[in-house]
Amino acid sequence: MEKSKILYAEDDDTIAFLIQDSLESYYEISCFPDGKSALEAFDNGSFDICLLDIMMPEINGFELAQYIREKNAEIPIIFISAKTLKEDRIKGLKIGADDYLVKPFSIEELILKIEVFLKRSKKAAPSPSKYKVGKYDFDPKNYTLQDSLNTITLTQRESELLLYFIRHKNTVVKRQDILKAIWGDDDYFMGRSLDVFISRLRKVFANEENIFIENLHGIGFRFSER
């Protein structure tokens, strides 16, 4: 099962290490030491929930949360801060945060809150039935790509792979993560199958100037529209 993705912004290296080490067994967590790098990652990646410290260099947590909320009205935001004043809590919630945890706190409490908000956001935001990919309307349920003139029927695996790429658009995805998510295994033979299906998708989009499936040697792939 694919792990939920956490964007975590924290400038205290010790706290960041402890929380990342505690959560990475359950989630795919990306940690950033300041608000600027976290903002850039949010713009270029795909995340399911944000954990934000407040007192950070470059861009503070309040400013970062405000930016995230303007871009995405649904993604859960939890502040994690040593600031205990009621005014700070109120400010954070007014900006659009879903919760505010005061340091120190237990990891168990943090995980419970993360799970609550992830479940709520999944219920509130069902997956669309169709996706726009270049000139095509992609229907993953029926394995089809359709434009004004033609319909291309994909295999089930091609459709599953394309849907995975769409959900991780503009993000580097590791080979083993794709294999485990779609094939359930990451052995050599499955890896060869993945290469075949990547090649097939590239042929499908060969005439699309803005669709790219990049091979990042030794790492994985990046699907992007430009």
Secondary structure as GFF3:
##gff-version 3
##sequence-region A 1 226
A	DSSP	beta_strand	5	9	.	.	.	ID=ss1
A	DSSP	alpha_helix	13	23	.	.	.	ID=ss2
A	DSSP	beta_strand	28	32	.	.	.	ID=ss3
A	DSSP	alpha_helix	35	44	.	.	.	ID=ss4
A	DSSP	beta_strand	49	52	.	.	.	ID=ss5
A	DSSP	alpha_helix	61	71	.	.	.	ID=ss6
A	DSSP	beta_strand	77	81	.	.	.	ID=ss7
A	DSSP	alpha_helix	86	95	.	.	.	ID=ss8
A	DSSP	beta_strand	99	102	.	.	.	ID=ss9
A	DSSP	alpha_helix	107	124	.	.	.	ID=ss10
A	DSSP	beta_strand	131	133	.	.	.	ID=ss11
A	DSSP	beta_strand	136	139	.	.	.	ID=ss12
A	DSSP	beta_strand	144	146	.	.	.	ID=ss13
A	DSSP	beta_strand	151	153	.	.	.	ID=ss14
A	DSSP	alpha_helix	156	167	.	.	.	ID=ss15
A	DSSP	beta_strand	172	174	.	.	.	ID=ss16
A	DSSP	alpha_helix	175	182	.	.	.	ID=ss17
A	DSSP	alpha_helix	188	204	.	.	.	ID=ss18
A	DSSP	beta_strand	211	216	.	.	.	ID=ss19
A	DSSP	beta_strand	220	225	.	.	.	ID=ss20
###
